[in-house]
Amino acid sequence: MAEPIISLLDPEFEDDPVGALARLRGMSPLVRIGFPGGPPVWLITRGEEIKAALNDSRFVADVSKVPGHQGPSIAEEALASLDLPVEMLSYFRSNLQVQDGESHARLRRLAAPAFSGRRIKALRPRIEETSARLVDELAQKGSGDLLRDYSTPLTGAVICELIGIDEADQPQLRKWMDEYASADVDFSTSIRELSDYLKKLIQRRRAEPADDLVSALVQTMDEDGDRLDEAEVISTVAVLVNAGYHSTAHFIPNAVLTLLDNPDQLALLRARPEALPHAVEELMRIATPLPATGPRYATEDFEFAGVSICRGDAVTGSLLSANNDPRLFSEPERCDVERVLKPGEGHLAFGAGPHRCFGASLANLEGEIALNHLMVQRDSLEITVSRSRLKYRELIPGGARMLSACPVRL
């Protein structure tokens, strides 16, 4: 008997996504879901099974590694509808998020040093300074949009500085990133303009190297051995800017809302601000805007979590479901900023396995500083509209769920 296909467009997934996913989690560790115009996908609903899948080499991010497979991946099919130049598709295929094995490890090995503990620690004073300035400017205005006036300028400045985007170019880069995440804009133009900009930046850093990731990648382009090509440099920089900009920028207002909904936990943090780094882990579990992993493809027929998977099947893991899985967390519906977990039992907001986000420590630091400046050092921040009037957007069903705006008074 064929598995029933569940549509993520059903109202329950918008009205009560945590409850809807709990229902699916109770049904099975894997359920078949459908996307408009796309093939059915296996959704992994339970935390331990998601960890196992992300560490299982039989699942690959690059669909071309599936024996006998022909045709584009799910993401490539979506990109094809945008009428992008062929070179844009080559950038996507060079993306470290869709690489596996040694090709993925190679790109990660070259990019990860920019996010080392030493580099992130050195960024703290700059993040503190930028955050304090943005909070002061928002307070002087009296009211504004937490996204537009605080979190996106903060995360944009931080990731751009780390990667090597000149300060004068950062407003334009944020514009491209905002257009990329907007369902109301044809972002193909933004992608073209961003790639043209990065080509010119590569030329500038070749002529005048700096202490940044772009310069390091350009040096690798020009060396023998582990050489990168231009498409790999452009795709790596674009992916890291996009991830470092959007994910943390949208985590911050989500975390603010969570603390306002849990005044006892907010009071605890104000009494013990030294607990903030630990509290950010709990808030990442609850308030991450990234609900699912990217698709993986089965390279062979096998049984996974008691379910028969066929070669070529696509699977994705629900991070939102995993982070609310009572098999992993006691009372997962409760926000507990003093929650203590054993090593290896943490949340899955940053994924797991070889593709786990290496920007996690940077995101945690930005979240800690933001919540300290917005919620701990001050007690006046309030949302100026009812929760029912806060609007969210999804580029694809089940994809990143991001606030369109977050009006506040400070």
C-alpha positions in Angstrom: 0.0 0.0 0.0 1.3 3.4 -0.9 2.2 5.8 1.9 -0.3 8.6 2.3 1.1 12.0 1.2 0.7 14.8 3.7 0.5 18.4 2.4 2.4 21.1 4.3 -0.2 23.5 3.0 -2.8 22.1 5.3 -4.0 24.9 7.7 -2.8 23.0 10.8 0.9 23.5 9.8 0.4 27.3 9.8 -2.0 27.5 12.8 -0.1 25.2 15.1 3.1 23.8 13.5 4.5 22.4 16.7 1.2 20.5 17.5 0.9 19.3 13.9 4.4 18.0 13.9 3.8 16.3 17.2 0.9 14.4 15.6 3.2 13.3 12.7 6.0 12.4 15.2 3.5 10.1 17.0 2.5 8.4 13.7 6.0 7.5 12.5 9.6 8.5 12.5 9.2 9.1 8.7 6.1 10.4 6.9 5.6 11.2 3.2 5.0 14.9 2.5 4.2 16.7 -0.7 5.2 20.1 -2.1 3.3 21.9 -4.8 4.6 20.9 -8.2 7.3 18.7 -6.7 7.9 15.0 -5.9 7.0 13.5 -2.5 9.6 13.7 0.2 10.2 11.7 3.3 10.0 14.0 6.4 12.0 12.7 9.4 10.0 13.7 12.5 12.1 12.5 15.4 15.4 13.9 16.8 17.5 10.8 17.1 16.6 9.6 13.6 17.5 13.1 12.1 20.9 12.9 13.8 21.3 9.4 12.4 20.3 10.4 8.8 22.7 13.5 8.9 25.5 11.2 9.8 24.6 8.4 7.4 26.8 8.4 4.2 24.0 6.6 2.3 22.2 9.9 2.2 23.9 12.5 0.1 23.2 16.2 -0.6 24.4 16.0 -4.2 21.8 14.1 -6.2 24.2 13.4 -9.0 26.0 11.0 -6.6 22.9 8.7 -6.7 23.7 5.8 -9.0 21.6 5.9 -12.2 20.0 9.3 -11.3 19.2 11.6 -14.2 17.8 15.1 -14.0 18.0 18.0 -11.5 17.7 18.1 -7.8 14.7 19.5 -6.0 16.5 22.8 -5.5 17.7 22.9 -9.1 14.2 22.4 -10.4 13.1 25.5 -8.3 16.1 27.5 -9.7 15.3 26.5 -13.3 11.9 28.3 -13.0 13.8 31.6 -12.5 15.4 31.7 -15.9 18.9 32.3 -14.5 22.0 32.2 -16.7 23.8 28.8 -16.9 26.7 30.2 -14.8 24.3 30.8 -11.9 23.5 27.1 -11.8 27.3 26.3 -11.8 27.6 28.5 -8.7 24.8 26.6 -7.0 26.4 23.2 -7.8 29.7 24.5 -6.3 27.8 25.4 -3.1 29.3 23.5 -0.1 25.8 22.8 1.2 25.2 20.5 -1.8 28.6 18.8 -1.7 29.5 15.5 0.0 32.5 13.6 1.1 35.9 14.9 0.2 34.6 17.7 -2.0 32.5 19.0 0.9 35.3 18.5 3.4 37.7 20.4 1.1 35.5 23.5 0.9 34.7 23.4 4.6 38.3 23.0 5.4 39.1 26.2 3.5 36.2 28.3 4.9 36.0 27.1 8.5 39.1 28.9 9.8 37.3 32.3 9.3 34.9 31.0 12.0 37.5 29.7 14.5 37.1 30.3 18.2 40.0 32.9 18.1 38.4 34.9 15.2 34.9 34.9 16.9 36.4 35.9 20.2 38.2 38.8 18.5 34.9 40.0 17.0 33.2 40.4 20.4 34.2 44.1 20.9 33.1 45.0 17.4 29.7 43.2 17.8 29.2 44.9 21.2 30.0 48.3 19.8 27.7 47.8 16.7 24.8 46.4 18.9 25.1 49.2 21.4 25.0 51.9 18.7 22.0 50.4 17.0 20.1 50.0 20.3 20.9 53.7 21.2 19.7 54.8 17.8 16.5 52.8 18.1 15.9 54.2 21.7 16.4 57.8 20.5 13.8 57.2 17.8 11.5 55.8 20.4 10.0 53.1 18.1 10.9 51.2 15.0 11.3 47.8 13.4 13.5 45.4 15.3 14.4 43.6 12.1 15.1 46.7 9.9 16.6 48.9 12.6 18.5 46.4 14.7 19.0 42.8 13.9 19.6 42.8 10.1 22.1 45.8 10.3 23.8 43.9 13.2 24.2 40.5 11.6 24.9 42.0 8.2 27.8 44.1 9.5 29.2 41.2 11.4 29.2 38.6 8.6 30.3 41.1 6.0 33.3 42.1 8.1 34.3 38.5 8.8 34.1 37.5 5.2 35.6 40.7 3.7 32.8 42.9 2.3 33.8 46.5 2.4 31.8 48.7 4.8 30.7 51.0 2.0 29.2 48.1 0.1 27.3 46.5 3.0 24.0 48.4 2.6 23.8 47.2 -1.0 24.6 43.6 0.0 21.9 43.7 2.7 19.5 44.9 0.0 20.4 41.9 -2.2 20.0 39.5 0.7 16.6 41.0 1.6 15.4 40.6 -2.0 16.6 37.0 -2.0 14.4 36.2 1.0 11.4 38.1 -0.3 8.5 36.2 -2.0 7.4 39.5 -3.5 10.5 40.3 -5.5 12.1 38.6 -8.6 15.4 37.9 -6.9 17.1 36.6 -10.1 18.3 40.2 -10.7 19.7 40.3 -7.2 21.6 37.0 -7.7 23.1 38.3 -10.9 24.2 41.6 -9.4 25.6 39.8 -6.3 27.7 37.5 -8.5 29.0 40.4 -10.5 29.9 42.2 -7.3 31.8 39.2 -6.0 33.7 38.8 -9.2 35.0 42.4 -8.8 35.7 41.8 -5.1 37.8 38.8 -6.0 39.9 41.0 -8.4 40.3 43.7 -5.6 41.4 41.2 -3.0 43.8 39.6 -5.5 45.4 43.0 -6.0 45.2 44.1 -2.3 44.7 41.2 0.1 43.2 41.7 3.5 42.8 39.7 6.7 39.4 38.2 5.6 37.9 35.0 4.1 37.7 36.3 0.6 41.4 37.1 0.5 42.2 33.6 1.9 40.0 31.9 -0.7 41.5 34.1 -3.5 45.0 33.0 -2.4 43.8 29.4 -2.6 42.6 30.1 -6.2 46.0 31.2 -7.2 48.0 28.4 -5.5 48.8 24.9 -6.8 47.4 22.0 -4.9 44.0 22.5 -3.3 43.0 25.1 -5.9 39.6 26.7 -5.9 37.9 27.9 -9.0 36.0 31.2 -9.3 32.6 29.5 -9.1 33.5 27.8 -5.8 34.7 31.1 -4.3 31.6 33.0 -5.3 29.2 30.3 -4.2 31.0 29.8 -0.8 31.0 33.5 -0.1 27.3 33.9 -1.1 26.2 31.0 1.0 28.0 32.1 4.1 26.8 35.7 3.8 23.2 34.6 3.3 23.3 32.1 6.2 25.1 34.5 8.5 22.8 37.3 7.7 19.3 35.8 7.7 19.3 33.1 10.3 20.6 35.1 13.2 18.8 38.2 12.2 15.5 36.4 12.4 16.5 34.4 15.5 16.8 37.6 17.5 13.2 38.8 17.3 12.0 35.2 17.8 14.0 35.0 21.0 12.7 38.4 22.1 9.1 37.2 21.6 9.9 34.0 23.5 11.3 35.8 26.5 8.3 38.2 26.6 6.1 35.2 26.6 8.0 33.8 29.5 8.5 36.7 32.0 9.7 34.4 34.7 12.6 33.3 32.5 13.3 36.9 31.5 13.4 37.9 35.2 15.8 35.1 35.9 18.2 36.4 33.2 18.0 39.9 34.5 18.9 38.7 37.9 21.7 36.5 36.6 22.9 37.9 33.3 25.9 35.6 33.5 23.5 32.8 32.5 22.9 34.4 29.1 25.3 32.2 27.0 23.6 29.1 28.4 20.2 30.6 27.9 20.9 31.3 24.2 21.1 27.5 23.7 17.6 27.0 25.0 16.3 29.9 22.9 18.0 28.5 19.8 16.1 25.3 20.5 12.8 27.1 20.7 13.2 30.1 18.4 15.3 29.1 15.4 13.7 30.3 12.2 15.1 27.3 10.2 12.5 24.5 10.5 14.1 21.8 8.4 17.3 20.4 6.9 18.1 20.6 3.2 17.1 17.5 1.2 19.3 14.4 1.2 19.0 11.6 -1.4 19.3 7.9 -0.8 22.1 6.3 -2.8 20.7 2.8 -2.4 17.6 0.8 -1.3 17.7 0.2 2.5 15.6 0.2 5.6 15.9 3.4 7.8 14.1 3.7 11.1 11.9 0.8 10.1 10.9 2.4 6.8 11.8 1.1 3.4 13.8 3.8 1.5 14.3 3.5 -2.2 17.3 4.7 -4.1 16.8 8.3 -5.2 14.2 9.0 -2.5 14.6 12.5 -1.0 14.5 12.9 2.8 14.5 16.0 4.9 14.6 16.4 8.7 12.2 18.6 10.7 14.4 20.6 13.0 11.3 22.1 14.5 9.9 18.7 15.4 13.3 17.4 16.7 13.7 20.4 19.0 10.3 19.7 20.5 10.7 15.9 20.7 10.1 14.6 24.2 12.4 11.8 23.5 15.2 14.3 23.5 14.0 17.0 25.9 12.0 16.8 29.1 9.0 19.1 28.9 10.0 20.5 25.5 7.1 22.9 25.4 8.6 24.7 28.4 11.2 27.5 28.0 13.8 26.8 30.7 16.9 29.0 30.3 18.6 26.9 33.0 18.0 23.6 31.1 21.1 21.4 31.5 21.8 18.8 28.8 24.6 16.2 28.6 27.1 16.5 25.8 25.6 15.3 22.5 22.0 15.9 23.7 21.7 19.5 22.5 19.3 21.1 20.1 19.5 20.6 16.3 19.0 24.2 15.2 22.5 24.0 13.6 22.0 20.6 12.1 24.3 17.7 12.8 27.0 15.6 11.1 29.5 16.7 8.5 27.2 19.6 7.4 26.6 21.0 10.9 26.8 24.8 10.7 30.3 26.0 11.5 29.0 29.5 12.2 27.2 28.2 15.4 29.5 30.0 17.8 29.2 33.3 15.9 25.4 33.0 16.0 25.4 32.2 19.7 27.6 35.2 20.4 25.5 37.6 18.4 22.4 36.2 20.1 23.9 36.7 23.6 25.0 40.3 22.9 21.7 41.2 21.3 19.5 39.8 24.1 21.8 41.4 26.7 21.5 44.9 25.1 17.8 44.6 24.3 16.3 42.7 27.2 18.7 42.5 30.1 20.3 45.9 30.3 17.0 47.5 29.4 13.5 46.6 30.6 11.5 48.9 28.3 11.3 46.9 25.0 7.7 46.1 24.0 6.0 44.9 20.8 3.7 47.6 19.5 1.2 45.4 17.7 -0.8 42.4 18.8 0.8 39.0 18.1 -2.0 38.2 15.7 -0.9 41.1 13.5 2.7 39.9 13.2 3.2 38.6 9.7 5.4 35.7 8.7 6.6 34.6 5.3 7.8 31.3 3.8 9.6 31.1 0.5 8.6 27.5 0.2 6.1 25.4 2.2 8.0 24.1 5.3 10.9 26.4 4.6 12.4 29.2 6.7 9.6 31.0 8.6 10.6 34.6 8.9 8.9 37.7 10.4 8.2 40.3 7.8 8.5 43.0 10.4 8.6 43.4 14.2 7.4 46.8 15.3 8.8 47.7 18.8 9.1 50.6 21.2 12.2 51.0 23.3 
